Amino acid sequence: MNSSRFESLWRRNMLDGAEDNSQAVFLAVLAYYREAHRHYHNDEHIDHCLALLTDVEDELVDMDAVELAIWFHDVIYKSGAKDNEQRSAEWFLQLSEGRLHDELRQKVARLILNTTHDSNPQSDDERILLDIDLSSFGLSWERFQEDGDNVRREQQHLSDQEFYRKQMRFQESLLKRARFYFSDYFYRRFEEKARHNLTRHLEELRSRGFFAEPSS
């Protein structure tokens, strides 16, 4: 995680007269992403997302809002919790109060909440953010497996049956979408590989006797 990049981003969006706390905020963010229980939702995931963001910056309406959302979208991560995104957004709002412009703060919080992937994005910036977050599905099969293993390591409180049932339900829902990736750039770059990886992965899990949990 690049401290200079983060601190520059934070400073250029600060309110006039606000005390510069960019370094302290970066160190707090870094400490969260380097918690011992993180194996996928860590600083490497953020670096991966930021690299992809640079590739599509010309397609964004508000580059800084999307970048801030990337930095903060997984900052609070408790294994098994259902409110990680909510708590991440709240932590961002708390840290940025009186430091960043309110319009930007609220936009970033909404973007963070969208990374639950529970609803369809409504803007180009939302589409690109969600695509970036799921881009690892479209990497090489070896990287796909490695990422999956790391997510499993974060969920050690679940049995294999519990973990894979939940994962398969989410992954099957992605395959049922007309497009896995919402934006044209990520559709062209990752769609085919992501579908291939997920289809292969699900077939292997079914061969081992795992099946998706029923929809509620």
Rosetta silent file (secondary structure, phi, psi, omega in degrees, C-alpha in Angstrom):
SEQUENCE: MNSSRFESLWRRNMLDGAEDNSQAVFLAVLAYYREAHRHYHNDEHIDHCLALLTDVEDELVDMDAVELAIWFHDVIYKSGAKDNEQRSAEWFLQLSEGRLHDELRQKVARLILNTTHDSNPQSDDERILLDIDLSSFGLSWERFQEDGDNVRREQQHLSDQEFYRKQMRFQESLLKRARFYFSDYFYRRFEEKARHNLTRHLEELRSRGFFAEPSS
SCORE:     score description
SCORE:     0.000 S_00000001
   1 L     0.000  128.054 -172.223    0.000    0.000    0.000 S_00000001
   2 L   -89.376  109.576 -177.422    1.472    3.282   -1.175 S_00000001
   3 H   -64.788  -38.555 -179.153    1.457    5.886    1.588 S_00000001
   4 H   -63.415  -40.556  179.343    2.284    8.751   -0.775 S_00000001
   5 H   -63.410  -46.593 -178.817   -0.650    7.891   -3.021 S_00000001
   6 H   -64.577  -47.290 -175.777   -3.088    7.749   -0.118 S_00000001
   7 H   -64.072  -36.513  176.226   -1.832   10.891    1.588 S_00000001
   8 H   -64.729  -43.921  177.897   -1.973   12.867   -1.660 S_00000001
   9 H   -59.527  -47.428 -178.254   -5.544   11.678   -2.268 S_00000001
  10 H   -64.255  -45.816 -175.591   -6.612   12.613    1.255 S_00000001
  11 H   -65.730  -39.804 -175.789   -4.921   16.020    1.237 S_00000001
  12 H   -72.954   -9.856  177.344   -6.306   17.210   -2.078 S_00000001
  13 L  -109.473    8.582 -178.886   -9.851   16.580   -0.835 S_00000001
  14 E   -75.354  150.650  174.208   -9.443   18.207    2.568 S_00000001
  15 L   -66.415  148.459  175.635  -11.504   21.181    3.658 S_00000001
  16 L   -59.478  129.465  177.515   -9.731   24.520    3.662 S_00000001
  17 L    87.786   -7.676  179.803   -8.129   25.027    7.039 S_00000001
  18 L   -72.933  143.741  178.692   -8.498   21.411    8.163 S_00000001
  19 L   -69.427  135.724 -178.523   -5.524   19.908    9.951 S_00000001
  20 L   -75.436  107.672  177.621   -3.604   17.462    7.776 S_00000001
  21 L  -114.424   22.443 -172.649   -4.061   14.021    9.337 S_00000001
  22 H   -60.703  -40.038 -179.067   -3.374   12.065    6.145 S_00000001
  23 H   -67.015  -42.455  179.542   -0.390   10.156    7.519 S_00000001
  24 H   -64.060  -40.072  178.644   -2.225    9.114   10.684 S_00000001
  25 H   -65.227  -44.282  178.660   -5.231    7.960    8.665 S_00000001
  26 H   -58.333  -45.450 -178.524   -3.024    5.952    6.320 S_00000001
  27 H   -64.008  -35.601  177.518   -1.300    4.207    9.222 S_00000001
  28 H   -67.808  -42.309  177.584   -4.664    3.357   10.784 S_00000001
  29 H   -62.962  -46.332 -179.456   -5.936    1.947    7.481 S_00000001
  30 H   -60.272  -40.637 -179.792   -2.740   -0.042    6.964 S_00000001
  31 H   -61.426  -39.795  177.600   -2.956   -1.521   10.462 S_00000001
  32 H   -63.990  -47.911 -175.496   -6.441   -2.862    9.743 S_00000001
  33 H   -69.738  -14.126  178.170   -5.467   -4.428    6.430 S_00000001
  34 L  -105.345   18.284  174.971   -2.479   -6.136    8.023 S_00000001
  35 L   -60.446  146.927 -171.433   -4.418   -7.801   10.828 S_00000001
  36 L   -63.183  -27.973 -175.633   -3.246  -11.370   11.391 S_00000001
  37 L   -82.147   -2.961 -177.666   -6.577  -12.994   10.507 S_00000001
  38 L   -92.164  130.939  177.927   -6.634  -11.513    7.004 S_00000001
  39 L  -126.706  -26.962  174.320   -5.424  -13.644    4.124 S_00000001
  40 L  -114.495  -49.263 -177.809   -7.451  -12.284    1.189 S_00000001
  41 L   -80.738   64.534 -173.730   -9.047   -9.048    2.446 S_00000001
  42 L  -129.292 -167.865 -176.858   -5.664   -7.483    3.087 S_00000001
  43 H   -65.174  -28.111  177.661   -3.313   -4.850    1.714 S_00000001
  44 H   -66.630  -36.615  176.883   -2.505   -6.983   -1.347 S_00000001
  45 H   -63.528  -41.808  179.364   -6.186   -6.937   -2.327 S_00000001
  46 H   -65.248  -43.356  177.908   -6.204   -3.147   -2.077 S_00000001
  47 H   -59.909  -41.619  177.467   -3.044   -2.856   -4.174 S_00000001
  48 H   -60.282  -45.604 -179.310   -4.621   -5.108   -6.816 S_00000001
  49 H   -64.649  -41.990 -178.949   -7.756   -2.950   -6.893 S_00000001
  50 H   -66.163  -36.093  177.538   -5.807    0.297   -7.117 S_00000001
  51 H   -62.767  -40.903  178.478   -3.742   -0.993  -10.036 S_00000001
  52 H   -70.094  -35.123  178.744   -6.925   -1.755  -11.950 S_00000001
  53 H   -58.733  -40.796  179.721   -8.412    1.615  -11.042 S_00000001
  54 H   -60.366  -32.630 -179.331   -5.529    3.332  -12.789 S_00000001
  55 H   -67.666  -25.494 -173.115   -6.395    1.428  -15.974 S_00000001
  56 L  -119.680   16.853 -174.779   -9.927    2.883  -16.092 S_00000001
  57 H   -59.627  -29.654 -179.902   -9.503    6.344  -14.588 S_00000001
  58 H   -71.306  -15.335 -178.917  -10.609    8.019  -17.841 S_00000001
  59 H   -94.569   -3.023 -175.268  -13.974    6.241  -17.596 S_00000001
  60 L   -92.925  146.991  174.839  -14.783    7.492  -14.091 S_00000001
  61 L   -82.408  -44.254 -178.966  -16.938   10.461  -13.171 S_00000001
  62 L  -130.957   85.759 -177.392  -15.387   10.907   -9.713 S_00000001
  63 H   -56.521  -44.589 -175.623  -12.019    9.190   -9.582 S_00000001
  64 H   -65.813  -37.750  178.889  -11.227   10.327   -6.047 S_00000001
  65 H   -64.025  -44.308  179.927  -14.513    9.041   -4.626 S_00000001
  66 H   -66.133  -40.132  179.756  -13.993    5.613   -6.177 S_00000001
  67 H   -65.352  -42.583  177.064  -10.383    5.499   -5.015 S_00000001
  68 H   -61.286  -39.360  178.475  -11.337    6.397   -1.448 S_00000001
  69 H   -62.639  -38.215  177.069  -14.002    3.687   -1.558 S_00000001
  70 H   -63.059  -47.272 -179.022  -11.368    1.157   -2.604 S_00000001
  71 H   -58.968  -34.702 -170.940   -9.074    2.124    0.252 S_00000001
  72 H  -106.932   -5.770 -167.199  -11.852    1.820    2.829 S_00000001
  73 L   -68.651  -25.126  177.829  -14.281   -0.818    1.507 S_00000001
  74 L  -119.134   19.383 -172.689  -12.766   -3.734    3.460 S_00000001
  75 L   -63.407  -35.404  172.393  -11.080   -1.776    6.236 S_00000001
  76 L  -101.343  116.063 -179.666  -13.323   -3.387    8.849 S_00000001
  77 L  -140.441  106.554  174.660  -13.347   -7.132    8.312 S_00000001
  78 L  -112.962  122.750 -176.814  -14.558   -9.543   10.945 S_00000001
  79 L   -56.156  126.679  177.848  -14.887  -13.128    9.776 S_00000001
  80 L    88.040  -11.831 -179.321  -18.534  -14.151    9.595 S_00000001
  81 L   -73.758  146.262  179.516  -19.915  -10.667   10.232 S_00000001
  82 L   -99.889   -0.624 -175.765  -22.718   -9.437    7.985 S_00000001
  83 L  -120.949   26.198 -178.688  -22.078   -5.740    8.573 S_00000001
  84 H   -60.593  -43.963 -179.805  -18.444   -5.340    7.543 S_00000001
  85 H   -66.088  -41.728  178.035  -19.273   -2.911    4.737 S_00000001
  86 H   -60.273  -45.570 -179.209  -21.614   -0.922    6.967 S_00000001
  87 H   -69.581  -33.514  176.087  -18.975   -0.640    9.666 S_00000001
  88 H   -64.731  -43.799  178.298  -16.305    0.244    7.106 S_00000001
  89 H   -63.106  -42.271 -179.966  -18.478    3.068    5.766 S_00000001
  90 H   -64.956  -38.954  179.295  -19.181    4.315    9.277 S_00000001
  91 H   -65.869  -41.187  175.972  -15.493    4.273   10.169 S_00000001
  92 H   -60.049  -46.290 -179.472  -14.668    6.257    7.047 S_00000001
  93 H   -61.648  -38.282  179.027  -17.350    8.826    7.886 S_00000001
  94 H   -64.677  -47.787 -178.095  -16.019    9.116   11.409 S_00000001
  95 H   -65.763  -34.727 -172.722  -12.408    9.626   10.294 S_00000001
  96 H   -91.242   -6.453 -178.477  -13.294   12.089    7.546 S_00000001
  97 L   -62.302  128.271 -178.987  -15.717   14.256    9.527 S_00000001
  98 L    76.717    1.058 -179.481  -14.489   17.824    9.541 S_00000001
  99 L  -113.929  -45.756 -178.034  -11.651   16.870    7.198 S_00000001
 100 E  -111.742  161.423  179.896  -13.235   16.110    3.819 S_00000001
 101 L   -64.070  138.807 -175.522  -16.163   17.688    2.001 S_00000001
 102 H   -61.462  -38.779  179.668  -19.520   16.256    3.100 S_00000001
 103 H   -60.599  -43.181  177.643  -20.717   15.592   -0.455 S_00000001
 104 H   -65.811  -43.517 -178.541  -17.636   13.491   -1.110 S_00000001
 105 H   -57.864  -45.789 -178.330  -17.922   11.722    2.243 S_00000001
 106 H   -68.647  -36.432  177.915  -21.494   10.636    1.577 S_00000001
 107 H   -63.839  -44.570  179.796  -20.665    9.518   -1.962 S_00000001
 108 H   -63.896  -42.555  179.192  -17.783    7.379   -0.722 S_00000001
 109 H   -60.091  -41.824  178.234  -19.926    5.836    2.013 S_00000001
 110 H   -63.945  -41.343  178.630  -22.566    4.851   -0.562 S_00000001
 111 H   -62.211  -42.779  178.398  -19.913    3.306   -2.786 S_00000001
 112 H   -59.661  -44.588 -178.992  -18.540    1.274    0.116 S_00000001
 113 H   -63.634  -29.222  178.840  -22.017   -0.032    0.931 S_00000001
 114 H   -67.161  -19.445 -177.722  -22.448   -1.125   -2.693 S_00000001
 115 L   -76.345    7.097  166.551  -19.568   -3.583   -2.293 S_00000001
 116 L   -69.903  -20.772 -178.909  -21.950   -5.967   -0.533 S_00000001
 117 L    62.576   29.274 -179.959  -22.887   -6.888   -4.142 S_00000001
 118 L   -90.693  -13.901 -177.395  -26.512   -7.239   -3.041 S_00000001
 119 L  -143.132  162.951 -179.247  -27.969   -4.874   -5.648 S_00000001
 120 L   -76.146  140.733  179.104  -27.291   -3.669   -9.164 S_00000001
 121 L   -68.457  150.224 -175.957  -25.124   -0.551   -9.516 S_00000001
 122 L  -110.169   -6.748 -179.204  -26.840    2.637  -10.631 S_00000001
 123 L  -138.199  163.875  178.625  -23.904    4.677  -11.963 S_00000001
 124 H   -61.560  -39.116  179.493  -20.775    4.116  -14.021 S_00000001
 125 H   -63.668  -40.210  177.400  -18.605    4.695  -10.956 S_00000001
 126 H   -64.700  -42.328 -179.289  -20.530    2.047   -9.014 S_00000001
 127 H   -60.591  -46.119 -178.044  -20.252   -0.403  -11.899 S_00000001
 128 H   -67.094  -41.154  178.589  -16.511    0.003  -12.160 S_00000001
 129 H   -60.182  -46.530 -179.338  -15.988   -0.261   -8.401 S_00000001
 130 H   -65.615  -38.108  178.014  -17.954   -3.515   -8.183 S_00000001
 131 H   -64.703  -41.381  177.393  -16.149   -4.922  -11.207 S_00000001
 132 H   -60.506  -43.451 -177.183  -12.782   -4.093   -9.682 S_00000001
 133 H   -62.956  -30.949 -178.927  -13.779   -5.794   -6.439 S_00000001
 134 L  -102.310    9.651 -173.993  -14.680   -9.007   -8.298 S_00000001
 135 H   -63.806  -26.318 -176.989  -11.876   -8.858  -10.850 S_00000001
 136 H   -64.868  -20.619  175.378   -9.894  -11.653   -9.200 S_00000001
 137 H   -62.928  -24.461 -176.312  -12.487  -14.149  -10.452 S_00000001
 138 H  -100.169   13.903  177.416  -11.153  -13.443  -13.943 S_00000001
 139 L   -85.341 -173.816 -179.641   -7.462  -14.014  -13.248 S_00000001
 140 L   -59.197  156.946  179.017   -5.513  -17.177  -14.020 S_00000001
 141 H   -58.097  -38.828 -179.533   -6.847  -20.457  -12.648 S_00000001
 142 H   -65.486  -42.235  178.410   -3.872  -20.682  -10.295 S_00000001
 143 H   -69.234  -38.799  176.449   -4.493  -17.189   -8.921 S_00000001
 144 H   -58.108  -45.978  178.725   -8.217  -17.914   -8.664 S_00000001
 145 H   -64.296  -42.344 -179.918   -7.467  -21.009   -6.577 S_00000001
 146 H   -61.421  -44.727  178.943   -4.994  -19.138   -4.389 S_00000001
 147 H   -63.597  -41.161  177.986   -7.513  -16.393   -3.673 S_00000001
 148 H   -62.222  -41.282  177.365  -10.175  -18.970   -2.877 S_00000001
 149 H   -63.016  -37.843 -179.734   -7.855  -20.748   -0.465 S_00000001
 150 H   -69.738  -37.502  174.424   -7.096  -17.447    1.257 S_00000001
 151 H   -63.106  -40.646  178.500  -10.784  -16.645    1.669 S_00000001
 152 H   -61.243  -39.388  179.935  -11.235  -20.112    3.173 S_00000001
 153 H   -63.637  -28.020  178.229   -8.443  -19.422    5.677 S_00000001
 154 H   -77.266  -14.770 -174.506  -10.350  -16.352    6.837 S_00000001
 155 L  -114.584   43.434 -174.795  -13.452  -18.437    7.532 S_00000001
 156 L   -69.199  -13.930  177.630  -11.994  -21.091    9.806 S_00000001
 157 L   -74.224  -12.959 -179.918  -14.990  -20.875   12.137 S_00000001
 158 L  -100.406  145.769  170.723  -17.054  -22.601    9.421 S_00000001
 159 L   -71.708  165.000  176.729  -16.926  -26.257    8.470 S_00000001
 160 H   -56.646  -42.101 -179.006  -16.153  -27.081    4.836 S_00000001
 161 H   -60.400  -47.353 -179.188  -19.820  -27.868    4.299 S_00000001
 162 H   -65.249  -44.526 -177.267  -20.964  -24.532    5.710 S_00000001
 163 H   -64.145  -51.138 -174.379  -18.319  -22.517    3.901 S_00000001
 164 H   -71.023  -30.801  175.777  -18.735  -24.035    0.460 S_00000001
 165 H   -61.256  -43.877  179.290  -22.534  -23.998    0.602 S_00000001
 166 H   -68.283  -44.653  179.700  -22.450  -20.238    1.183 S_00000001
 167 H   -61.842  -43.335 -177.523  -19.748  -19.638   -1.399 S_00000001
 168 H   -65.671  -36.322  178.325  -21.512  -21.713   -4.028 S_00000001
 169 H   -61.610  -46.410  179.296  -24.769  -19.850   -3.535 S_00000001
 170 H   -65.343  -45.093 -176.494  -23.041  -16.517   -4.164 S_00000001
 171 H   -67.772  -37.511  176.615  -20.974  -17.806   -7.068 S_00000001
 172 H   -64.859  -35.069  178.059  -23.950  -19.449   -8.765 S_00000001
 173 H   -65.668  -33.950  177.320  -25.828  -16.146   -8.500 S_00000001
 174 H   -67.252  -41.950 -179.442  -22.975  -14.434  -10.330 S_00000001
 175 H   -66.904  -25.901 -179.468  -23.052  -16.966  -13.147 S_00000001
 176 H   -77.388  -14.919  179.448  -26.802  -16.463  -13.575 S_00000001
 177 L   -68.721  148.611  177.583  -26.344  -12.781  -14.332 S_00000001
 178 L   -59.796  -37.258  175.548  -26.547  -11.762  -17.977 S_00000001
 179 L  -132.765  129.760  176.086  -23.135  -10.161  -17.484 S_00000001
 180 L   -67.244  -43.926  179.387  -20.705  -11.047  -14.738 S_00000001
 181 L  -107.269  135.353 -173.723  -19.047   -7.641  -15.130 S_00000001
 182 L   -80.250  -36.512 -176.100  -21.176   -4.533  -15.517 S_00000001
 183 L   -89.234  151.121 -176.979  -18.719   -2.217  -17.296 S_00000001
 184 H   -63.167  -39.068 -177.735  -17.572   -2.785  -20.861 S_00000001
 185 H   -60.822  -50.136 -177.665  -13.873   -2.644  -19.976 S_00000001
 186 H   -74.138  -29.210  174.904  -14.036   -5.385  -17.369 S_00000001
 187 H   -61.100  -47.927 -179.471  -16.496   -7.391  -19.441 S_00000001
 188 H   -65.939  -37.696 -172.313  -14.031   -7.506  -22.317 S_00000001
 189 H   -82.417  -36.390 -168.372  -11.032   -8.190  -20.099 S_00000001
 190 H  -125.338  -13.606 -170.522  -12.322  -10.702  -17.544 S_00000001
 191 H   -56.366  -53.852 -174.976  -15.807  -12.024  -18.400 S_00000001
 192 H   -60.953  -45.369 -178.408  -14.846  -15.187  -20.288 S_00000001
 193 H   -68.025  -38.785  179.880  -12.132  -16.224  -17.833 S_00000001
 194 H   -63.252  -43.925  179.270  -14.281  -15.516  -14.782 S_00000001
 195 H   -65.414  -39.719  177.917  -17.105  -17.684  -16.086 S_00000001
 196 H   -62.924  -47.004 -178.862  -14.663  -20.450  -16.959 S_00000001
 197 H   -61.231  -47.298 -177.431  -13.036  -20.324  -13.516 S_00000001
 198 H   -66.713  -41.755  179.099  -16.316  -20.327  -11.618 S_00000001
 199 H   -61.542  -45.169  178.299  -17.855  -23.083  -13.730 S_00000001
 200 H   -63.140  -44.701 -179.198  -14.786  -25.282  -13.230 S_00000001
 201 H   -61.693  -46.397 -178.698  -14.656  -24.504   -9.512 S_00000001
 202 H   -65.836  -38.316  177.332  -18.337  -25.289   -8.957 S_00000001
 203 H   -62.650  -40.867  178.967  -18.072  -28.533  -10.905 S_00000001
 204 H   -65.551  -40.189  179.145  -15.138  -29.612   -8.740 S_00000001
 205 H   -65.999  -41.294  178.749  -17.032  -28.789   -5.547 S_00000001
 206 H   -64.078  -36.079  178.994  -20.100  -30.727   -6.686 S_00000001
 207 H   -66.238  -21.369  177.853  -17.885  -33.710   -7.492 S_00000001
 208 L   -93.322    2.890  175.802  -16.733  -33.576   -3.858 S_00000001
 209 L    93.539   12.646  178.328  -20.330  -33.639   -2.622 S_00000001
 210 L   -97.189  142.994  177.616  -20.866  -29.935   -1.928 S_00000001
 211 L  -139.685  151.285 -176.902  -24.000  -28.104   -3.032 S_00000001
 212 L   -64.350  145.896  175.737  -25.161  -24.507   -2.684 S_00000001
 213 L   -70.435  147.976 -178.914  -27.358  -23.624    0.257 S_00000001
 214 L   -62.964  149.849  174.829  -30.998  -22.908   -0.713 S_00000001
 215 L   -67.597  143.060 -178.949  -32.035  -19.309   -1.314 S_00000001
 216 L   -82.704    0.000    0.000  -33.844  -17.801    1.646 S_00000001
